[in-house]
Amino acid sequence: MKTTTNIALRDWAVTLDELGKGTQILLMRKGGIHEETRHFEVSSNSFYLFPAYEHQKAELLKEEYQGNVANSIANWTPEATQVSVKYYAELQEDLELLD
C-alpha cells in the first residue's frame, strides 16, 4: 500500500505502540491546547502515528500497561534528531461526544 499523506497524529509512544499491536483500537481526543475555540477537528482521514516521549505518565495507564512506558523510551534520548515512525493509520469513524 502506498501512502501519500504528510499528516501525522502525535500521541504518547506507549499509546501508539498499543495501537500498532492491536491491543488498543480507539483514541479519544479533546480540543487541543493550541486551538483557540477548543474545538478539535479531524483534518485528514489518513495519517502517520508520530510518537511523543516527553510527557508519558505510567500512572495514568492501566496497571498492566504501566511498564510499557519504560519499554517505549528504552532507545530514545531527548537529544535525538530523528524519530522512527512505525505506524500509519486510517480513520474509520469520527464521533462527537457531548456528554
C-alpha positions in Angstrom: 0.0 0.0 0.0 1.4 3.4 -1.0 0.7 6.3 1.3 0.6 9.9 0.1 -0.1 11.9 3.2 2.2 14.1 5.1 -0.1 14.4 8.1 0.7 12.9 11.5 -1.1 12.4 14.8 1.2 13.0 17.7 0.5 11.0 20.8 2.3 9.1 23.6 4.7 6.5 22.1 3.3 3.9 24.5 -0.3 4.5 23.2 0.8 4.3 19.6 2.7 1.0 20.3 -0.5 -0.5 21.7 -2.5 0.7 18.7 0.1 -0.8 16.4 -0.1 -4.2 18.3 -3.9 -4.1 18.2 -4.3 -4.2 22.0 -5.9 -0.7 21.7 -8.3 0.2 19.0 -9.6 3.6 19.9 -8.2 7.1 20.6 -10.3 9.8 22.2 -9.3 13.4 21.6 -10.5 16.6 23.1 -9.9 20.1 21.8 -6.2 20.9 21.7 -4.3 23.5 23.7 -3.4 25.5 20.6 -6.9 25.6 19.2 -8.5 28.9 20.0 -12.0 27.6 20.1 -11.0 24.4 22.0 -12.8 22.5 19.2 -11.0 19.5 17.8 -11.4 18.8 14.1 -10.1 16.0 12.0 -8.1 17.4 9.1 -7.3 14.1 7.4 -8.7 10.6 7.3 -5.2 9.1 6.9 -2.1 9.9 8.9 1.1 8.6 10.4 1.3 8.0 14.1 4.1 10.2 15.4 5.4 9.1 18.8 5.9 11.6 21.7 8.0 10.6 24.6 8.3 13.6 26.8 5.1 13.6 28.8 4.2 10.0 29.1 2.9 9.2 32.6 2.7 5.5 33.5 0.4 6.2 36.5 -2.3 7.3 34.0 -2.4 3.9 32.3 -4.0 0.6 33.5 -1.6 -1.2 35.8 -0.8 -4.0 33.3 0.4 -1.4 30.7 2.4 0.9 33.0 5.7 -1.0 32.4 5.3 -0.4 28.7 6.2 3.3 29.1 9.8 2.3 30.1 9.9 0.0 27.0 8.7 2.7 24.7 11.6 5.1 25.8 14.3 2.4 26.0 16.1 3.6 22.9 15.0 7.2 22.9 17.1 10.2 24.0 15.9 13.8 24.3 18.8 15.0 22.1 17.7 12.7 19.2 17.5 14.4 15.9 15.4 11.6 14.3 12.3 9.7 15.4 11.2 6.4 14.0 7.6 6.5 12.7 6.4 2.9 12.7 2.7 3.2 12.1 0.3 4.6 9.6 -3.5 4.7 10.3 -6.8 5.5 8.6 -9.7 7.0 10.4 -12.7 4.6 10.4 -15.2 6.8 12.2 -15.3 10.3 13.8 -17.8 10.6 16.6 -18.5 13.8 18.6 -19.4 13.2 22.2 -21.2 16.0 24.0 -21.5 14.3 27.5 
